[in-house]
Amino acid sequence: MPTILVSTKGQVVLPAELRRRLGMGAGARIEVLEESDGLKLRVVRPVATVDLTSMAGMVKAPARGTPRRLEDFDPASLLTRSPRGRP
């Protein structure tokens, strides 16, 4: 198991082979967890952002019920309807 040295500035350098295997480049983030027997280092992987417009139309919901009309969304027409929702 390789050992690493802490510099006078508190910096540590991970071996190149380990960085390559973990896919860590410059600016990679590592989470440090303190445990009872030492430290645990965990690579923080950023979540890739996705443009939602590229997902439009991916999921098709089956049509259920009767089609809605524009009048169904008119607040004034709600006042003229019977309590059961029928005109």
Biopython code that builds the backbone (N, CA, C, O; Angstrom):
import numpy as np
from Bio.PDB.StructureBuilder import StructureBuilder

atoms = [
    (1, "MET", "N", (0.851, -1.170, 0.000)),
    (1, "MET", "CA", (0.000, 0.000, 0.000)),
    (1, "MET", "C", (0.901, 1.239, 0.000)),
    (1, "MET", "O", (1.763, 1.384, 0.867)),
    (2, "PRO", "N", (0.698, 2.132, -0.976)),
    (2, "PRO", "CA", (1.552, 3.326, -1.029)),
    (2, "PRO", "C", (1.230, 4.287, 0.118)),
    (2, "PRO", "O", (0.094, 4.370, 0.585)),
    (3, "THR", "N", (2.244, 4.996, 0.548)),
    (3, "THR", "CA", (2.044, 6.027, 1.568)),
    (3, "THR", "C", (2.218, 7.380, 0.903)),
    (3, "THR", "O", (2.907, 7.497, -0.111)),
    (4, "ILE", "N", (1.599, 8.392, 1.468)),
    (4, "ILE", "CA", (1.720, 9.748, 0.935)),
    (4, "ILE", "C", (2.266, 10.655, 2.026)),
    (4, "ILE", "O", (2.135, 10.361, 3.214)),
    (5, "LEU", "N", (2.873, 11.751, 1.619)),
    (5, "LEU", "CA", (3.503, 12.695, 2.521)),
    (5, "LEU", "C", (2.673, 13.967, 2.602)),
    (5, "LEU", "O", (2.130, 14.412, 1.591)),
    (6, "VAL", "N", (2.568, 14.547, 3.762)),
    (6, "VAL", "CA", (1.875, 15.822, 3.938)),
    (6, "VAL", "C", (2.924, 16.919, 3.884)),
    (6, "VAL", "O", (3.915, 16.867, 4.612)),
    (7, "SER", "N", (2.712, 17.927, 3.014)),
    (7, "SER", "CA", (3.676, 19.020, 2.882)),
    (7, "SER", "C", (3.537, 20.003, 4.037)),
    (7, "SER", "O", (2.634, 19.878, 4.864)),
    (8, "THR", "N", (4.441, 20.987, 4.089)),
    (8, "THR", "CA", (4.370, 22.011, 5.138)),
    (8, "THR", "C", (3.112, 22.856, 5.004)),
    (8, "THR", "O", (2.684, 23.488, 5.969)),
    (9, "LYS", "N", (2.522, 22.871, 3.826)),
    (9, "LYS", "CA", (1.277, 23.611, 3.602)),
    (9, "LYS", "C", (0.044, 22.739, 3.849)),
    (9, "LYS", "O", (-1.079, 23.205, 3.657)),
    (10, "GLY", "N", (0.228, 21.488, 4.270)),
    (10, "GLY", "CA", (-0.899, 20.589, 4.523)),
    (10, "GLY", "C", (-1.414, 19.899, 3.278)),
    (10, "GLY", "O", (-2.496, 19.313, 3.291)),
    (11, "GLN", "N", (-0.649, 19.964, 2.204)),
    (11, "GLN", "CA", (-1.083, 19.343, 0.961)),
    (11, "GLN", "C", (-0.597, 17.905, 0.875)),
    (11, "GLN", "O", (0.464, 17.561, 1.396)),
    (12, "VAL", "N", (-1.387, 17.071, 0.210)),
    (12, "VAL", "CA", (-0.983, 15.686, -0.046)),
    (12, "VAL", "C", (-1.050, 15.439, -1.543)),
    (12, "VAL", "O", (-1.860, 16.040, -2.247)),
    (13, "VAL", "N", (-0.193, 14.550, -2.021)),
    (13, "VAL", "CA", (-0.180, 14.199, -3.438)),
    (13, "VAL", "C", (-0.485, 12.716, -3.549)),
    (13, "VAL", "O", (0.197, 11.883, -2.952)),
    (14, "LEU", "N", (-1.513, 12.397, -4.316)),
    (14, "LEU", "CA", (-1.863, 11.003, -4.546)),
    (14, "LEU", "C", (-1.012, 10.463, -5.687)),
    (14, "LEU", "O", (-0.733, 11.191, -6.640)),
    (15, "PRO", "N", (-0.599, 9.224, -5.612)),
    (15, "PRO", "CA", (0.213, 8.645, -6.690)),
    (15, "PRO", "C", (-0.513, 8.720, -8.037)),
    (15, "PRO", "O", (-1.732, 8.568, -8.112)),
    (16, "ALA", "N", (0.261, 8.958, -9.092)),
    (16, "ALA", "CA", (-0.294, 9.140, -10.440)),
    (16, "ALA", "C", (-1.101, 7.930, -10.884)),
    (16, "ALA", "O", (-2.163, 8.087, -11.486)),
    (17, "GLU", "N", (-0.619, 6.730, -10.599)),
    (17, "GLU", "CA", (-1.318, 5.511, -11.020)),
    (17, "GLU", "C", (-2.698, 5.437, -10.374)),
    (17, "GLU", "O", (-3.660, 5.020, -11.019)),
    (18, "LEU", "N", (-2.804, 5.831, -9.126)),
    (18, "LEU", "CA", (-4.075, 5.838, -8.410)),
    (18, "LEU", "C", (-5.021, 6.887, -8.999)),
    (18, "LEU", "O", (-6.211, 6.624, -9.170)),
    (19, "ARG", "N", (-4.492, 8.072, -9.308)),
    (19, "ARG", "CA", (-5.322, 9.130, -9.911)),
    (19, "ARG", "C", (-5.853, 8.695, -11.271)),
    (19, "ARG", "O", (-7.010, 8.955, -11.601)),
    (20, "ARG", "N", (-5.018, 8.040, -12.054)),
    (20, "ARG", "CA", (-5.453, 7.559, -13.376)),
    (20, "ARG", "C", (-6.546, 6.513, -13.232)),
    (20, "ARG", "O", (-7.554, 6.564, -13.936)),
    (21, "ARG", "N", (-6.354, 5.571, -12.327)),
    (21, "ARG", "CA", (-7.334, 4.500, -12.137)),
    (21, "ARG", "C", (-8.678, 5.042, -11.676)),
    (21, "ARG", "O", (-9.724, 4.509, -12.048)),
    (22, "LEU", "N", (-8.659, 6.100, -10.865)),
    (22, "LEU", "CA", (-9.904, 6.682, -10.360)),
    (22, "LEU", "C", (-10.465, 7.766, -11.280)),
    (22, "LEU", "O", (-11.535, 8.312, -11.012)),
    (23, "GLY", "N", (-9.752, 8.079, -12.361)),
    (23, "GLY", "CA", (-10.219, 9.093, -13.302)),
    (23, "GLY", "C", (-10.194, 10.494, -12.723)),
    (23, "GLY", "O", (-11.053, 11.318, -13.039)),
    (24, "MET", "N", (-9.219, 10.764, -11.884)),
    (24, "MET", "CA", (-9.118, 12.078, -11.232)),
    (24, "MET", "C", (-8.149, 12.962, -12.001)),
    (24, "MET", "O", (-7.003, 12.588, -12.253)),
    (25, "GLY", "N", (-8.634, 14.142, -12.368)),
    (25, "GLY", "CA", (-7.786, 15.119, -13.025)),
    (25, "GLY", "C", (-7.599, 16.327, -12.125)),
    (25, "GLY", "O", (-7.992, 16.318, -10.959)),
    (26, "ALA", "N", (-7.001, 17.358, -12.679)),
    (26, "ALA", "CA", (-6.802, 18.596, -11.916)),
    (26, "ALA", "C", (-8.159, 19.152, -11.493)),
    (26, "ALA", "O", (-9.085, 19.211, -12.301)),
    (27, "GLY", "N", (-8.278, 19.557, -10.243)),
    (27, "GLY", "CA", (-9.524, 20.116, -9.741)),
    (27, "GLY", "C", (-10.508, 19.094, -9.216)),
    (27, "GLY", "O", (-11.617, 19.450, -8.817)),
    (28, "ALA", "N", (-10.116, 17.812, -9.209)),
    (28, "ALA", "CA", (-11.010, 16.761, -8.687)),
    (28, "ALA", "C", (-11.253, 17.010, -7.204)),
    (28, "ALA", "O", (-10.372, 17.500, -6.497)),
    (29, "ARG", "N", (-12.438, 16.674, -6.744)),
    (29, "ARG", "CA", (-12.793, 16.878, -5.337)),
    (29, "ARG", "C", (-12.782, 15.547, -4.599)),
    (29, "ARG", "O", (-13.230, 14.521, -5.111)),
    (30, "ILE", "N", (-12.258, 15.596, -3.382)),
    (30, "ILE", "CA", (-12.194, 14.417, -2.524)),
    (30, "ILE", "C", (-12.834, 14.777, -1.195)),
    (30, "ILE", "O", (-12.516, 15.802, -0.592)),
    (31, "GLU", "N", (-13.737, 13.921, -0.752)),
    (31, "GLU", "CA", (-14.392, 14.106, 0.542)),
    (31, "GLU", "C", (-13.548, 13.378, 1.596)),
    (31, "GLU", "O", (-13.152, 12.230, 1.393)),
    (32, "VAL", "N", (-13.276, 14.046, 2.717)),
    (32, "VAL", "CA", (-12.484, 13.455, 3.792)),
    (32, "VAL", "C", (-13.415, 13.141, 4.955)),
    (32, "VAL", "O", (-14.076, 14.029, 5.493)),
    (33, "LEU", "N", (-13.461, 11.864, 5.336)),
    (33, "LEU", "CA", (-14.304, 11.423, 6.445)),
    (33, "LEU", "C", (-13.401, 10.964, 7.586)),
    (33, "LEU", "O", (-12.518, 10.127, 7.395)),
    (34, "GLU", "N", (-13.631, 11.516, 8.760)),
    (34, "GLU", "CA", (-12.847, 11.108, 9.919)),
    (34, "GLU", "C", (-13.542, 9.929, 10.586)),
    (34, "GLU", "O", (-14.720, 10.001, 10.934)),
    (35, "GLU", "N", (-12.791, 8.838, 10.760)),
    (35, "GLU", "CA", (-13.320, 7.644, 11.406)),
    (35, "GLU", "C", (-12.497, 7.350, 12.651)),
    (35, "GLU", "O", (-11.458, 7.970, 12.874)),
    (36, "SER", "N", (-12.954, 6.417, 13.452)),
    (36, "SER", "CA", (-12.280, 6.127, 14.709)),
    (36, "SER", "C", (-10.843, 5.641, 14.516)),
    (36, "SER", "O", (-9.991, 5.887, 15.369)),
    (37, "ASP", "N", (-10.566, 4.954, 13.406)),
    (37, "ASP", "CA", (-9.220, 4.418, 13.186)),
    (37, "ASP", "C", (-8.410, 5.192, 12.153)),
    (37, "ASP", "O", (-7.322, 4.751, 11.783)),
    (38, "GLY", "N", (-8.907, 6.333, 11.677)),
    (38, "GLY", "CA", (-8.146, 7.121, 10.713)),
    (38, "GLY", "C", (-9.041, 7.947, 9.815)),
    (38, "GLY", "O", (-10.148, 8.325, 10.198)),
    (39, "LEU", "N", (-8.560, 8.220, 8.629)),
    (39, "LEU", "CA", (-9.300, 9.016, 7.648)),
    (39, "LEU", "C", (-9.726, 8.131, 6.484)),
    (39, "LEU", "O", (-9.051, 7.164, 6.132)),
    (40, "LYS", "N", (-10.847, 8.484, 5.907)),
    (40, "LYS", "CA", (-11.334, 7.798, 4.716)),
    (40, "LYS", "C", (-11.493, 8.854, 3.633)),
    (40, "LYS", "O", (-12.135, 9.880, 3.862)),
    (41, "LEU", "N", (-10.926, 8.624, 2.473)),
    (41, "LEU", "CA", (-11.026, 9.552, 1.345)),
    (41, "LEU", "C", (-12.014, 8.985, 0.340)),
    (41, "LEU", "O", (-11.977, 7.797, 0.018)),
    (42, "ARG", "N", (-12.896, 9.841, -0.151)),
    (42, "ARG", "CA", (-13.890, 9.411, -1.130)),
    (42, "ARG", "C", (-13.922, 10.438, -2.259)),
    (42, "ARG", "O", (-14.037, 11.638, -2.013)),
    (43, "VAL", "N", (-13.819, 9.960, -3.490)),
    (43, "VAL", "CA", (-13.876, 10.840, -4.658)),
    (43, "VAL", "C", (-15.305, 11.318, -4.828)),
    (43, "VAL", "O", (-16.234, 10.511, -4.871)),
    (44, "VAL", "N", (-15.484, 12.642, -4.926)),
    (44, "VAL", "CA", (-16.812, 13.224, -5.139)),
    (44, "VAL", "C", (-17.026, 13.322, -6.640)),
    (44, "VAL", "O", (-16.309, 14.045, -7.332)),
    (45, "ARG", "N", (-17.993, 12.607, -7.130)),
    (45, "ARG", "CA", (-18.299, 12.610, -8.573)),
    (45, "ARG", "C", (-19.416, 13.606, -8.836)),
    (45, "ARG", "O", (-20.507, 13.471, -8.280)),
    (46, "PRO", "N", (-19.163, 14.598, -9.668)),
    (46, "PRO", "CA", (-20.232, 15.553, -9.975)),
    (46, "PRO", "C", (-21.316, 14.894, -10.811)),
    (46, "PRO", "O", (-21.041, 14.014, -11.626)),
    (47, "VAL", "N", (-22.546, 15.327, -10.600)),
    (47, "VAL", "CA", (-23.678, 14.838, -11.376)),
    (47, "VAL", "C", (-23.758, 15.669, -12.643)),
    (47, "VAL", "O", (-23.817, 16.897, -12.588)),
    (48, "ALA", "N", (-23.760, 15.007, -13.763)),
    (48, "ALA", "CA", (-23.818, 15.708, -15.048)),
    (48, "ALA", "C", (-25.170, 16.394, -15.209)),
    (48, "ALA", "O", (-26.213, 15.813, -14.908)),
    (49, "THR", "N", (-25.140, 17.627, -15.684)),
    (49, "THR", "CA", (-26.384, 18.344, -15.933)),
    (49, "THR", "C", (-26.914, 17.954, -17.310)),
    (49, "THR", "O", (-26.149, 17.684, -18.235)),
    (50, "VAL", "N", (-28.221, 17.931, -17.421)),
    (50, "VAL", "CA", (-28.866, 17.528, -18.668)),
    (50, "VAL", "C", (-29.839, 18.626, -19.077)),
    (50, "VAL", "O", (-30.561, 19.177, -18.246)),
    (51, "ASP", "N", (-29.847, 18.928, -20.350)),
    (51, "ASP", "CA", (-30.788, 19.898, -20.884)),
    (51, "ASP", "C", (-32.149, 19.217, -20.997)),
    (51, "ASP", "O", (-32.309, 18.264, -21.760)),
    (52, "LEU", "N", (-33.130, 19.707, -20.236)),
    (52, "LEU", "CA", (-34.442, 19.066, -20.205)),
    (52, "LEU", "C", (-35.171, 19.114, -21.540)),
    (52, "LEU", "O", (-36.004, 18.251, -21.817)),
    (53, "THR", "N", (-34.874, 20.102, -22.364)),
    (53, "THR", "CA", (-35.565, 20.186, -23.647)),
    (53, "THR", "C", (-35.216, 19.002, -24.545)),
    (53, "THR", "O", (-35.993, 18.641, -25.429)),
    (54, "SER", "N", (-34.047, 18.395, -24.320)),
    (54, "SER", "CA", (-33.681, 17.232, -25.134)),
    (54, "SER", "C", (-34.492, 16.002, -24.731)),
    (54, "SER", "O", (-34.504, 15.011, -25.461)),
    (55, "MET", "N", (-35.163, 16.047, -23.591)),
    (55, "MET", "CA", (-35.954, 14.910, -23.132)),
    (55, "MET", "C", (-37.422, 15.006, -23.527)),
    (55, "MET", "O", (-38.201, 14.103, -23.221)),
    (56, "ALA", "N", (-37.801, 16.055, -24.182)),
    (56, "ALA", "CA", (-39.202, 16.236, -24.559)),
    (56, "ALA", "C", (-39.661, 15.101, -25.454)),
    (56, "ALA", "O", (-39.000, 14.769, -26.438)),
    (57, "GLY", "N", (-40.794, 14.507, -25.112)),
    (57, "GLY", "CA", (-41.382, 13.448, -25.908)),
    (57, "GLY", "C", (-40.851, 12.061, -25.625)),
    (57, "GLY", "O", (-41.234, 11.111, -26.307)),
    (58, "MET", "N", (-39.970, 11.912, -24.631)),
    (58, "MET", "CA", (-39.412, 10.592, -24.329)),
    (58, "MET", "C", (-40.452, 9.668, -23.691)),
    (58, "MET", "O", (-40.445, 8.462, -23.935)),
    (59, "VAL", "N", (-41.333, 10.229, -22.886)),
    (59, "VAL", "CA", (-42.328, 9.426, -22.195)),
    (59, "VAL", "C", (-43.703, 9.781, -22.740)),
    (59, "VAL", "O", (-44.092, 10.949, -22.757)),
    (60, "LYS", "N", (-44.417, 8.791, -23.174)),
    (60, "LYS", "CA", (-45.769, 8.990, -23.689)),
    (60, "LYS", "C", (-46.752, 8.394, -22.701)),
    (60, "LYS", "O", (-46.705, 7.198, -22.412)),
    (61, "ALA", "N", (-47.640, 9.225, -22.183)),
    (61, "ALA", "CA", (-48.663, 8.741, -21.254)),
    (61, "ALA", "C", (-49.888, 8.309, -22.049)),
    (61, "ALA", "O", (-50.287, 8.991, -22.993)),
    (62, "PRO", "N", (-50.482, 7.192, -21.680)),
    (62, "PRO", "CA", (-51.684, 6.769, -22.400)),
    (62, "PRO", "C", (-52.832, 7.729, -22.109)),
    (62, "PRO", "O", (-52.984, 8.209, -20.985)),
    (63, "ALA", "N", (-53.628, 8.000, -23.122)),
    (63, "ALA", "CA", (-54.771, 8.895, -22.953)),
    (63, "ALA", "C", (-55.836, 8.191, -22.124)),
    (63, "ALA", "O", (-56.166, 7.031, -22.372)),
    (64, "ARG", "N", (-56.373, 8.910, -21.129)),
    (64, "ARG", "CA", (-57.433, 8.350, -20.294)),
    (64, "ARG", "C", (-58.558, 9.381, -20.200)),
    (64, "ARG", "O", (-58.312, 10.587, -20.184)),
    (65, "GLY", "N", (-59.754, 8.901, -20.140)),
    (65, "GLY", "CA", (-60.888, 9.791, -19.965)),
    (65, "GLY", "C", (-61.250, 10.536, -21.229)),
    (65, "GLY", "O", (-60.836, 10.168, -22.329)),
    (66, "THR", "N", (-62.026, 11.586, -21.056)),
    (66, "THR", "CA", (-62.472, 12.375, -22.197)),
    (66, "THR", "C", (-61.516, 13.532, -22.429)),
    (66, "THR", "O", (-60.934, 14.052, -21.477)),
    (67, "PRO", "N", (-61.347, 13.941, -23.673)),
    (67, "PRO", "CA", (-60.462, 15.063, -23.956)),
    (67, "PRO", "C", (-60.966, 16.342, -23.281)),
    (67, "PRO", "O", (-62.174, 16.548, -23.157)),
    (68, "ARG", "N", (-60.046, 17.191, -22.850)),
    (68, "ARG", "CA", (-60.417, 18.454, -22.213)),
    (68, "ARG", "C", (-60.651, 19.514, -23.271)),
    (68, "ARG", "O", (-60.029, 19.516, -24.334)),
    (69, "ARG", "N", (-61.578, 20.424, -22.945)),
    (69, "ARG", "CA", (-61.867, 21.545, -23.833)),
    (69, "ARG", "C", (-61.350, 22.823, -23.193)),
    (69, "ARG", "O", (-61.084, 22.851, -21.992)),
    (70, "LEU", "N", (-61.208, 23.861, -23.968)),
    (70, "LEU", "CA", (-60.739, 25.142, -23.453)),
    (70, "LEU", "C", (-61.681, 25.665, -22.382)),
    (70, "LEU", "O", (-61.233, 26.293, -21.422)),
    (71, "GLU", "N", (-62.981, 25.419, -22.527)),
    (71, "GLU", "CA", (-63.957, 25.882, -21.542)),
    (71, "GLU", "C", (-63.736, 25.225, -20.179)),
    (71, "GLU", "O", (-64.115, 25.788, -19.152)),
    (72, "ASP", "N", (-63.130, 24.049, -20.164)),
    (72, "ASP", "CA", (-62.862, 23.357, -18.903)),
    (72, "ASP", "C", (-61.898, 24.140, -18.015)),
    (72, "ASP", "O", (-61.865, 23.923, -16.804)),
    (73, "PHE", "N", (-61.126, 25.035, -18.589)),
    (73, "PHE", "CA", (-60.143, 25.796, -17.843)),
    (73, "PHE", "C", (-60.582, 27.230, -17.579)),
    (73, "PHE", "O", (-59.801, 28.020, -17.048)),
    (74, "ASP", "N", (-61.805, 27.581, -17.934)),
    (74, "ASP", "CA", (-62.324, 28.937, -17.744)),
    (74, "ASP", "C", (-62.942, 29.052, -16.355)),
    (74, "ASP", "O", (-63.926, 28.367, -16.077)),
    (75, "PRO", "N", (-62.400, 29.897, -15.465)),
    (75, "PRO", "CA", (-62.938, 30.018, -14.103)),
    (75, "PRO", "C", (-64.399, 30.470, -14.069)),
    (75, "PRO", "O", (-65.143, 30.059, -13.178)),
    (76, "ALA", "N", (-64.823, 31.304, -15.016)),
    (76, "ALA", "CA", (-66.205, 31.790, -15.016)),
    (76, "ALA", "C", (-67.170, 30.648, -15.322)),
    (76, "ALA", "O", (-68.291, 30.630, -14.814)),
    (77, "SER", "N", (-66.745, 29.706, -16.139)),
    (77, "SER", "CA", (-67.648, 28.598, -16.467)),
    (77, "SER", "C", (-67.833, 27.673, -15.274)),
    (77, "SER", "O", (-68.827, 26.948, -15.221)),
    (78, "LEU", "N", (-66.929, 27.670, -14.331)),
    (78, "LEU", "CA", (-67.073, 26.829, -13.140)),
    (78, "LEU", "C", (-68.258, 27.272, -12.289)),
    (78, "LEU", "O", (-68.876, 26.458, -11.603)),
    (79, "LEU", "N", (-68.569, 28.558, -12.338)),
    (79, "LEU", "CA", (-69.682, 29.075, -11.540)),
    (79, "LEU", "C", (-71.044, 28.619, -12.071)),
    (79, "LEU", "O", (-72.010, 28.536, -11.312)),
    (80, "THR", "N", (-71.122, 28.326, -13.365)),
    (80, "THR", "CA", (-72.395, 27.936, -13.973)),
    (80, "THR", "C", (-72.608, 26.439, -13.974)),
    (80, "THR", "O", (-73.684, 25.981, -14.358)),
    (81, "ARG", "N", (-71.632, 25.665, -13.563)),
    (81, "ARG", "CA", (-71.762, 24.215, -13.564)),
    (81, "ARG", "C", (-72.480, 23.711, -12.336)),
    (81, "ARG", "O", (-72.532, 24.372, -11.299)),
    (82, "SER", "N", (-73.030, 22.528, -12.478)),
    (82, "SER", "CA", (-73.674, 21.879, -11.325)),
    (82, "SER", "C", (-72.573, 21.315, -10.421)),
    (82, "SER", "O", (-71.427, 21.191, -10.853)),
    (83, "PRO", "N", (-72.905, 20.975, -9.184)),
    (83, "PRO", "CA", (-71.896, 20.453, -8.254)),
    (83, "PRO", "C", (-71.195, 19.191, -8.733)),
    (83, "PRO", "O", (-70.076, 18.926, -8.294)),
    (84, "ARG", "N", (-71.785, 18.424, -9.588)),
    (84, "ARG", "CA", (-71.158, 17.177, -10.075)),
    (84, "ARG", "C", (-70.216, 17.445, -11.242)),
    (84, "ARG", "O", (-69.636, 16.498, -11.772)),
    (85, "GLY", "N", (-70.040, 18.690, -11.665)),
    (85, "GLY", "CA", (-69.138, 19.030, -12.746)),
    (85, "GLY", "C", (-69.756, 18.973, -14.116)),
    (85, "GLY", "O", (-69.042, 19.087, -15.112)),
    (86, "ARG", "N", (-71.084, 18.799, -14.206)),
    (86, "ARG", "CA", (-71.737, 18.754, -15.522)),
    (86, "ARG", "C", (-72.551, 20.030, -15.705)),
    (86, "ARG", "O", (-73.189, 20.486, -14.756)),
    (87, "PRO", "N", (-72.546, 20.625, -16.914)),
    (87, "PRO", "CA", (-73.323, 21.863, -17.170)),
    (87, "PRO", "C", (-74.805, 21.652, -17.158)),
    (87, "PRO", "O", (-75.565, 22.601, -17.357)),
]
sb = StructureBuilder()
sb.init_structure("model")
sb.init_model(0)
sb.init_chain("A")
sb.init_seg("    ")
for serial, (resi, resn, name, xyz) in enumerate(atoms, 1):
    if name == "N":
        sb.init_residue(resn, " ", resi, " ")
    sb.init_atom(name, np.array(xyz, "f"), 0.0, 1.0, " ", f" {name:<3s}", serial, name[0])
structure = sb.get_structure()
